[in-house]
Amino acid sequence: MFERILIAYDGSHGAERALVKATELAKLCGAQLIALTVYRHHSMLEASLSMVRGSMEPGSNLDESMRAAAREAANYAKSHAKDHGVEQVSAFIKAGQPARTIVGFAHEKNCDLIVVGSRGMGATESYLLGSVSHKVTGIADCPVLVV
Amino acid sequence: MFERILIAYDGSHGAERALVKATELAKLCGAQLIALTVYRHHSMLEASLSMVRGSMEPGSNLDESMRAAAREAANYAKSHAKDHGVEQVSAFIKAGQPARTIVGFAHEKNCDLIVVGSRGMGATESYLLGSVSHKVTGIADCPVLVV
């Protein structure tokens, strides 16, 4: 019933549970699974870090390590799905604001389902601004499974 | 992968789309499908209606007609699922606050998935207080599919 499922995976416990469900569902439907890990580009953190960073190279190391962590998370999600019998799996990383980036990418890739964890991607932000899963369900143009 | 799916159905367009997906998913999983229609008890509307109701019998006719409409909606959801090949389907109506009633009933019935429309059950309330689907995803103790 679903042909192309996007799993938003950031390595959190919520995302882990979401990955398990997304994998089961992709296998059941014979769907393609697309793993996406969104990370924050340093410019988004600039304001909060500029006072403590001191003489660091402006942002470059931070960017590099966030990108590396995101790549690792996305690859893990891909391996998990492959190991559990999903045949078509791909993994992507993207910098940006989580909910908008997830929904934009799902739209771009013609996904007919987005799977997200109910928590994760910043507990403080979630508390203050509403969780990523809430934002995704609010702006997505396809069904969203919140796990 | 899901064994007992609750579909929250109120007759809105969003709920209609949700019903279609819930039916497909229940069939695919060989799951039991439980249709629930939540309606407002008149006491909840008392404040806003007391000024316009005039000499009506206090609430009883209103209650009666809301219950009848809810019963009709729940039966429609059940028929739809049956007609589309889901073998185990049951339909219930309950009075109460939509999100809490949906989540409480899903918990009581040991459901492992709740399916809700992304809109519906009061557009104005949705605008002012957040939609029912947002509230359900926020308080549910099982995965929620927002369609």
Interface residues (C-beta under 8 A of the other chain):
Chain A: M1 K21 E24 L25 L28 C29 S118 S131 S133 H134 T137 G138 A140 P143 V144 L145 V146 V147
Chain B: M1 K21 E24 L25 L28 C29 S118 S131 S133 H134 T137 G138 A140 P143 V144 L145 V146 V147
